[in-house]
Amino acid sequence: MNEQLNPLQFFRDIRSWIKVRRDFYEWLEAVEDKIQSGKHNAEIKKIIGQAKEELRVPEYDGSCLSCHIKCGSVCCYFSSGTLIEGVLIDKGLAARIKAVLEEKGMNPNDYMTLVKWGTLTSIQKKWIKKHYLLEEYLFNVQGHDVVCKTATSYDKPVPASLISKKPQTLDGLRLWVDSKSVACMFLKDDGRCFLGEAESAKLLGVRSNISADLRPQVCSLFICSTGYMLYVLNSLGVLRHSDYAGKTMHQLVSMTDDASKLLTRFLLTEDFMRLEGEMEATLSDIVLTYPENDFRLIKDLKRLEEARLKYNSLREKNSRKIRALCLSPHIASHTRPSS
């Protein structure tokens, strides 16, 4: 596929689309609770339930304990060329991680590094002040202001296969990893995060006196464009985990780059968005007017059902095309959207 796509604009568009759907979903939940009487209340509740199911496309919020793709943890490698070589850790989290490491007989100094504030460049200081609440991240150790970050292991260089085709961040930039990058000390040999596993164990009830909150905030919230696209495609029911399990980072990036273009061609088209908007507007009218206007309600119900059938048919057809083209990009490369 050779269509040109602005990555930054695409992710803005799709996140905006998801936000609209989430806002409408939450509005339906709120009005659903108010429907207590009325001739058609059971039918209205059924329609709302169907609409909520169709609108269920959750925004990624970092709540999963580890990334859902097994890419080799490409985002867990850093180099001296990175703005901060590692991930910053706030004071409370540093104390919890220290306690966990000591509980397991591990030396915290091997896993966390203190950096004197005065040794940072003006660019690094400005970046930290912009993205972090300084009072939570600035320590005072023996009269020196310091920040704490995850240590890196020069015994674990990034595998060349991970950077042969890098994913992007959601602001359209290629990931920071380069050939000189080395692993975060918390990255295990199996590609999983020690802190993520320790947090998971505590949430599952493993006995410990230490809080379960163990991952730096940036690690919880960060997701690359490849992971985000797979998350969206899963939420839409286009792809399943088994479709991409075991694929290399290179394959995953290629698949999701194509998927971005395919979503634009098939599911984020002007006609499709208009049909979706009309359906939601009709549903809003029904919910807001059903107690007062019985005749209008019957007409709107019929109009909504016709729109829903067309919308779902179109979405299903085009979702199948996206799935087929993602899994076999060389097949039907000139397929046109259904209308």
N, C-alpha and C positions, 0 to 999 in steps of 0.2 A: 504494500500500500504506500503510495507516495503523496497523499494529500498533506498539505501543510497545516499544522495545528499549533496555535499558540498555547503552550502548556499552562502558563499562568492564567490566561483567560478561561481555558477549559475548566480548570479546577475551581476557579471562582464561580463559573456558571453552574457546575454540577453541585457545588456546596450550597449555592443559592437555591437551586432547584430542590435539594433535599430539605433545606430550612423551611421553604414554603410548604412543603408536604408535611413536615413535622409540626409547624404552626397550625395548619388546618386540622391535623390529627388531634392536637391538644384541644382545639376549639370544639371539635366533635365530642371529645370525651367530656368536656365541661357541659355542653348542652344536653348530652345524653342523660346526665343525672337529673335534669330538670323535667324530663318527659315522664309525667306521672298519670296523665289522663288524656282523653281524646279518643275519638272514634277509631283513628288509625294508628294509635300509639305503638302497638305491637309491630306493625309493618314498618313504621318509621325507625324503631329501634333496630330491626333486622337490617334495614338499609344502612344505618349508621355503622353497625357491626361489620357489614361487608366493605364499606368504604374505608373503615379503619384498617382492615386487613390489607386492602390494596395500597394504602398509604404507608404501611409499615416499612419505612426505609430509614433505619436509625443512623444518626450521625456518629462517626467514630469519636469516642470520648476517652480513649486510653484505658478503659476499664478492664481489658483483657490482661491476663498476667504475663503473657509473652506474645510476641508477634505470631500471627497465624500462618505465616509462610516460613518454610525452612530454607532460607536463602544462604545460610552460613553466617548470618548476623553481620552483614556487610556494614551496617551503621554503627557497629561496636568497635571499629578500628579508627585510630587517630594518628596524626603525624605532627611533627614540629611545625609544619606549615599550617596546621589547623589553628584557628583563632585561640581556642583553649584546647590543649592536648589532653582530652578527657572530658569528664562531665562534672560540673560544680555540685557540691553537696552542702546543704545548709547545716547549721549548728546542731539542730535537734536530730536530724537524720544521721549526721556523722556519729553522734553519741550512740544511736541505736545500732548502726552498722558495727561500730567498735565493740559493743556488747555481744552481738551475734558472733563476730569473728573470735573474740576471746572465749565465748562459750564453746566454740568448736576447736579451741586450741590453735587458732591461726593468728598470726601477727598482724594487727591493723596497719602497721607502718608499711607492710608489703603491698597493701591494697589501696591505701589513701595517702595522698601527698599534700603537704602544706606549702603554699606558694606565697612569698612575701608580697604584699600589695605594692610596695615600692619598686619591685622588680618588673611589674607589668608595664606594658607600653600604654601610651595614652589611648590608643585605639582599643586595646583590650579593656581598659578601665571604663571607657565610654560604653562599650558593648555590654559589659556586666551591669553597669548602672541602668542601662536601658531595659534589660531583660530580667533582672533580678531585684528583689527587695534587699538592698545592701545590708541593712541591719540584721537580716537573717543569715547572711552568708559571710559577713566579715567577722573573723575571730580576733582575739588579742592573745598572743602567745609570747610570754616573756618580753612584754613591752613592744612587740611588733604586731602590726595589723597583717593578717594572713587570710587567704581563702583556701578552702579544702576542695580537692578534686580527686576523681578516681585515678589511680596509677595505671600506667601502661606497661606492657611486657615486651621487651625487645627480643625475647625468645619466641614470640608468636607473631611473625610478619604476616601481612595479609596475603592469602593465596591469590595468585595471578588470575585464577578463574573467576574470582568475585568481582574483579574490576575490569574485566574485558568488556563489559557493557553495564555501566552503572545506572541505577535508578535515579530519579529526580526527587527533589524535595517538592512540597506542595506549592512553593512559590516559583516553580519552573526552573530551578537551578539543579545542575548535576551534583550528586552527593559529594561530600568533601574528601572521600577516601582516595588515596593515590598509592603508587607503588612503594612508597616509603612508610606507609601506615603500619602500625602495630596494634595488637589487641588490647582492649581494656582488661585489667587484671581480673575482673569479675566474670569475664567470658570463659566458659568452660570448654574443654576439648570437644564436647558433643555439640557445640554451637548454642548452648543455652546459658542464661544468665544465672550466676550463683545467687544474686539478690532476688531475682524473680522466683527461683525455686524455693529459697528460704521463706519469702513472703507467702508463696502458695502453701507451703507446709504449715505455716502458722494460721492462715485462714482456714485450712482444713482441720484445725484443732490439735496440731502437734503441741505437746506441752512445752511452754516456755513463758518466762516472765517478761519477755520483750514484745513491744508492739509489733503488729504484723506489717506496718507501713515501712517498707525497707528500700523501695526504689526511688532514685532521684526523680523529681517531677518531670524533667525533660525526657527521661527514658519512658515514663508512663504515657506521655502525650505525643511523642514523636512517632510519625509514621511516614514512610517514603511514598512516592507516587505509585509505585508498584503495589505495595501493601494496601494502599487506600483504594486503588482501582479494583483489586480482588475483593476487598471488603464490600465495595458498592455492588459489584457484579454478583456476589453471594447474596447480598440483601435483596437484590432485584430478582433473584432466582435464575439468573442467566447461567452462572457457573456454579459448580459444586467443588468442595475441597478435593475430591478425588480427581478432578480434572487437571489440577496443577501440582498435586502432591508428588514429590520426587523430582520435579523439574529444576534445572540449574537456574542461577540468577540471570544468566544471559537469555535463557528461554522465557523466563517470567517477565523480564523487561520487554522483550519483543512482543509477547502476548498482550501485555497491558498497554503498550504503546499503540498497538493495533486496536485494542478495545476502546481506547479513548476516541479514536477516529470513528469507530463503528457506532459508539453511543451518540456521537454528534450526527452521524448519517441516519441513524435509525430511531433513536429514542429521545433525542433532544432537538428534533426538527421543529420548525415553526408551526407546521400543521398539527403535529402531535401535541405540542404544548398548548395550542389553541383548543384542541379537543379536550385535553385534560382540564383546562381552565373553564370551559363551558360546562363540563360535567360537575366540577366542584361548585360553580356558581348556581347550577340547578339544585344541587344538594343543599346549598345554603338557603335558597329560597324555600325549599320544602321544609326544612327544619324551622325556619323563622316564621312561616305563615301557616303551618298545618292546623293550628287550633281554630283559625278564623275563617278560612276559605276552603271549604270542602271540594267545590267544583275545580278550583285551580289546583288543589292538591292532586286530584286524580290525573289531571293533564300533566302536571309536573312529574308525577311518578312514572307515567308512561314515557315521557321525554327522557327522564333519567335512565330508565332501563334500556332504552334504545341506545343512548350515548354510552352507557357502560358496556353493553355488548360489543359495540363497535370499537371502543377503547381497548377492552381486554383482548379482543381478537387481534387487533393491530399490534398491541404490546407483545402478545404471545408469539405471533408470526415473526416479528422483528427480533425478539429475544432469541428465538431459535436460530435466526440467521447470524446474530452476533456470536452465539455459542459455536456454531459450525465454523465460522470464519476465524474465531479465536483459536480453536483447536486445530483447524486445518487451513491456515491462511492462504494456501495455494489453490484451494477449491473455491469455485464460484466467486473469484475475486472481483467480478464486475456486477455482482448481484445488486439490484436496486431495491430501495425500501418498498414495503407493501403499502398500498394506499386503499 
